[in-house]
Amino acid sequence: MDEKEFDSINVIPLVDIMLVLLTIVLITATFISIRALPVKLPETRYTKESLTKLGIELTLNKNGQIIYEEKILTPHDLENLLQGLSENTPIVINIDENLPVKNLVSLLDLFKKYHLQKISIKTIHKPNG
């Protein structure tokens, strides 16, 4: 038998494998998403980072909606959530800086109704300068 000289490489199997790997990466990347709500937090200069483990975290977006665990809460749902908390449960509020103060005041009033005391507002630290 005559041996044929090797003068070309068939790259089609290599391209197929690369397309399969690319598909796997793209599919798994959709499952790994960053949990971020579109809220622009207010900036502060003289705050310390909280080292306390979070109890619950509520978000007030620019539309005035209250979000807990990526679900929009109705006022009834919020009251049910707050009723089940103890007085010492830490609550962190993410609030859009452009939201009117009346929304925050009404939320704080609701916390007072249920005697919740450990309330903090998340901000972004802005260095001096």
Backbone hydrogen bonds, N-H to C=O, Kabsch-Sander energy under -0.5 kcal/mol:
donor,donor_aa,acceptor,acceptor_aa,energy
4,K,2,D,-0.5
7,D,5,E,-0.9
11,V,9,I,-0.8
15,V,11,V,-2.4
16,D,12,I,-2.3
17,I,13,P,-2.2
18,M,14,L,-2.2
19,L,15,V,-2.3
20,V,16,D,-2.0
21,L,17,I,-2.4
22,L,18,M,-2.4
23,T,19,L,-2.2
24,I,20,V,-2.1
25,V,21,L,-2.3
26,L,22,L,-2.4
27,I,23,T,-2.2
28,T,24,I,-2.4
29,A,25,V,-2.0
30,T,26,L,-1.0
31,F,27,I,-0.7
31,F,28,T,-0.6
32,I,28,T,-1.0
33,S,31,F,-1.1
36,A,34,I,-1.3
39,V,37,L,-2.4
41,L,39,V,-0.9
44,T,124,I,-2.4
56,I,90,P,-2.0
58,L,92,V,-2.7
59,T,67,I,-2.3
60,L,94,N,-3.4
61,N,59,T,-0.6
61,N,65,Q,-2.0
64,G,61,N,-2.1
66,I,73,L,-0.5
67,I,59,T,-3.0
67,I,65,Q,-0.5
68,Y,71,K,-2.6
69,E,57,E,-0.5
71,K,68,Y,-1.3
73,L,66,I,-3.2
78,L,74,T,-2.5
79,E,75,P,-2.1
80,N,76,H,-2.1
81,L,77,D,-2.1
82,L,78,L,-2.6
83,Q,79,E,-2.1
84,G,80,N,-1.0
85,L,82,L,-1.3
89,T,86,S,-1.6
91,I,118,K,-3.0
92,V,56,I,-2.5
93,I,120,S,-2.7
94,N,58,L,-3.1
94,N,92,V,-0.5
95,I,93,I,-0.7
96,D,60,L,-2.0
97,E,40,K,-2.9
99,L,96,D,-1.7
103,N,100,P,-1.3
104,L,100,P,-0.8
105,V,101,V,-2.6
106,S,102,K,-2.2
107,L,103,N,-1.6
108,L,104,L,-2.8
109,D,105,V,-2.3
110,L,106,S,-1.6
111,F,107,L,-1.9
112,K,108,L,-2.1
113,K,109,D,-1.7
114,Y,110,L,-1.2
115,H,112,K,-1.6
116,L,111,F,-2.5
117,Q,87,E,-1.9
118,K,87,E,-0.7
119,I,117,Q,-1.5
120,S,91,I,-2.3
122,K,93,I,-2.7
122,K,120,S,-0.5
124,I,42,P,-2.8
125,H,123,T,-0.5
126,K,44,T,-3.8
